[in-house]
Amino acid sequence: MAKLFLITTYRRGALSEDLTAHPTVTMAIDCVVAAAVQISAAVQTPFLTLCNASMGHHLPSSIRILKYLEILRPPGLHTKSISEQSGIEASKLIHILRLFATRHILREVTSAVFATNRISSLIQARAPKSCQSSKQLKYNHTNGIAVFVGLCEIQKASAYITETYLISPSKQTCEGREPTRAPLCFAFGALESQTDFFGWLEGKADLTLQEASKGR
C-alpha cells in the first residue's frame, strides 16, 4: 500500500486523500512518522545521521528547480529530454533528480527516466492556460504549493544563523530581536534598507535601495 501511494499522483478529492485530514487518521499518521524517524535514528550509523543532517541543505537548494520542471508527467521522461526542455545540463540534472528519487519526491521509473508521484505532483498544479504566461496570475486557481516551495529560497538565510546569533562582532546583532536584523536581512542584503521578511517578499528592499541611490 505504501509503495502504491508513492507511485500514483495526488488525486484531489479522492477518499484516500480526504481521509488523511481526519483528526484520528492525522494522529495515527503522526505516530507512524515519528516511529519511523526514531527507528531510522536508532539503526543508522551515528556519523551517517550527522551527514544527512549537515548535508541536508542540498534538498531545499534543489527543490526550487522542481517547480520549473512542469514537463514531468507520468509515465516519465528521460533525463536527456528533461535537460533539452529545461535548459539544465544533463549530467548535473540527473544528480538532482536522483536526490529527489532517493527522498521519494520523484520516481526513477527506469534508468535515467523520472516521473512525478503523489508528493511531487502537488507542486505542479497548474493555472488555467490564460494565466500561465503571467507571473502575477500564473498560480491563480492552484493549490499554492508551487509558490510555497519557491520560498525555499530563504534557506540561504538559514546559512547566516550562526554568524548572526553567535559570532557576529556586533552585540546589537547577536542580542537584538528586531526583525530587520534577522539572518535573512544579512543573506539578501536587506540590512541597509531596514527591510523585514514580509517587506523583502514584497520587494521593498530593492525599491528602498533604488530610491536611496537616486538621492545620492
Secondary structure, DSSP 4 states (H G I P E B T S, - for coil): -HHHHHHSPP-TT-HHHHHTTSHHHHHHHHHHHHHHHHHHHHHS-HHHHHHHHHTTTHHHHHHHHHTT-TT--TT-EEHHHHHHHH---HHHHHHHHHHHHHTTSEEEEETTEEEE-TTGGGTT----GGGTT-TTTTTTTS-SHHHHHHGGGGHHHHTTHHHHHTS-S-HHHHH---GGGSHHHHHTT-TTTT--HHHHHTTHHHHHHHHHHHT-
